[in-house]
Amino acid sequence: MKMEERDRQIKEEGREEGERSKLLSQIQKKLGKGMTIEEIAEALEEEPAVIKELMGSL
């Protein structure tokens, strides 16, 4: 793998991890407000299955 490709891949992985971290933070806040999975999914424009999967890592 070329150095440029590796750098691009590392940046992409970092970006994905950052997005996941932000989404987890938003889920935690909304759970704290007593929102349901369906309400959280609608508010964050995600599928309920995605929210459930991420909640497993909280």
C-alpha positions as a Markdown table, in Angstrom:
| # | Residue | x | y | z |
|---|---|---|---|---|
| 1 | Met | 0.0 | 0.0 | 0.0 |
| 2 | Lys | 1.4 | 3.4 | -0.9 |
| 3 | Met | 1.9 | 6.0 | 1.7 |
| 4 | Glu | -0.7 | 8.3 | 0.2 |
| 5 | Glu | -3.3 | 5.6 | 0.3 |
| 6 | Arg | -2.5 | 4.7 | 3.8 |
| 7 | Asp | -2.8 | 8.3 | 4.9 |
| 8 | Arg | -6.1 | 8.6 | 3.2 |
| 9 | Gln | -7.4 | 5.4 | 4.8 |
| 10 | Ile | -6.2 | 6.6 | 8.3 |
| 11 | Lys | -8.0 | 10.0 | 7.8 |
| 12 | Glu | -11.2 | 8.2 | 6.7 |
| 13 | Glu | -11.1 | 5.9 | 9.7 |
| 14 | Gly | -10.6 | 8.9 | 12.0 |
| 15 | Arg | -13.5 | 10.7 | 10.4 |
| 16 | Glu | -15.8 | 7.6 | 10.7 |
| 17 | Glu | -14.8 | 7.2 | 14.4 |
| 18 | Gly | -15.5 | 10.9 | 15.0 |
| 19 | Glu | -19.0 | 10.6 | 13.4 |
| 20 | Arg | -19.7 | 7.5 | 15.5 |
| 21 | Ser | -18.6 | 9.3 | 18.7 |
| 22 | Lys | -20.8 | 12.3 | 18.0 |
| 23 | Leu | -23.8 | 10.1 | 17.3 |
| 24 | Leu | -23.2 | 8.2 | 20.6 |
| 25 | Ser | -23.1 | 11.4 | 22.5 |
| 26 | Gln | -26.4 | 12.6 | 20.9 |
| 27 | Ile | -28.0 | 9.2 | 21.7 |
| 28 | Gln | -26.9 | 9.5 | 25.3 |
| 29 | Lys | -28.4 | 13.0 | 25.7 |
| 30 | Lys | -31.7 | 11.9 | 24.1 |
| 31 | Leu | -31.9 | 8.8 | 26.3 |
| 32 | Gly | -31.3 | 11.1 | 29.3 |
| 33 | Lys | -34.4 | 13.1 | 28.2 |
| 34 | Gly | -36.4 | 9.9 | 28.1 |
| 35 | Met | -36.8 | 9.6 | 24.4 |
| 36 | Thr | -37.6 | 6.2 | 22.8 |
| 37 | Ile | -35.4 | 4.5 | 20.3 |
| 38 | Glu | -37.9 | 5.4 | 17.5 |
| 39 | Glu | -37.9 | 9.1 | 18.6 |
| 40 | Ile | -34.1 | 9.2 | 18.7 |
| 41 | Ala | -33.9 | 7.5 | 15.3 |
| 42 | Glu | -36.3 | 10.1 | 13.8 |
| 43 | Ala | -34.5 | 13.0 | 15.4 |
| 44 | Leu | -31.1 | 11.9 | 14.2 |
| 45 | Glu | -32.4 | 10.7 | 10.8 |
| 46 | Glu | -31.1 | 7.2 | 11.4 |
| 47 | Glu | -32.8 | 3.8 | 11.3 |
| 48 | Pro | -33.9 | 2.4 | 14.7 |
| 49 | Ala | -31.7 | -0.6 | 14.1 |
| 50 | Val | -28.6 | 1.7 | 13.8 |
| 51 | Ile | -29.6 | 3.3 | 17.1 |
| 52 | Lys | -30.1 | 0.0 | 18.8 |
| 53 | Glu | -26.7 | -1.2 | 17.6 |
| 54 | Leu | -24.9 | 1.9 | 18.8 |
| 55 | Met | -26.7 | 1.7 | 22.2 |
| 56 | Gly | -25.0 | -1.7 | 22.7 |
| 57 | Ser | -21.7 | 0.1 | 23.0 |
| 58 | Leu | -22.8 | 2.6 | 25.6 |
